[in-house]
Amino acid sequence: MKTNKEWHHANRMPVNADIEQRIAWHIEHAKNCGCREIPEKLKLEMKKRNIKI
């Protein structure tokens, strides 16, 4: 899949991001860029919190 370089440049993952920030970043990333999947560890946490992927 192709990387959306502009999106990545404008939306960097926060330094020392907590779990909420990581989840929010990966949700937006999935909407805007197809370069990689959401990590399995995060998918499991999102499932526990009833957050749709």
N, C-alpha and C positions, 0 to 999 in steps of 0.2 A: 504494500500500500504506500501511497505517496505522503510525504511529510508536508505539512502546511507551515513553511518556515516563518511566514509573517505572523501567524497565530502564536507560534512558539516564542518568537522574539518579543511579542507584546504581552505574553502571559506566562511568565516564568513561575515555576513552583517556588513558594516562599522558602527561605532558608529555615531549617529546623521546623518544618511544617508539622502541625499536630494532625491527628487523624481526620478531624472535620475539614481542615484545609486540604488535605490530600484527597479526600473523597470529592469535595467540590471541584478541585482542579481536574481530577480524572473524569468527572462527569462532563465538564465543559470541553475537555480535550477530546473525548469520544464524539461529541457533537461537531467539533470543528476540524479534527485531524484524524486520519486513519493510519498513522504510522505504527501503532502498537495497541495491544489489548490492555485492559485494566488488569493489574496484577491480581493473581488468585487470592492472595491474602486480603486485599482490599475488597474483592468481590464477596468474600465470606463475611467480612465486617458489614458491608452494605446489606447483605441478605439478613443478617442478625437485626439490623436497624430498619428493616422493611423499606429500603431505598431501592427503587427500580433502576435497573441498568439499561 
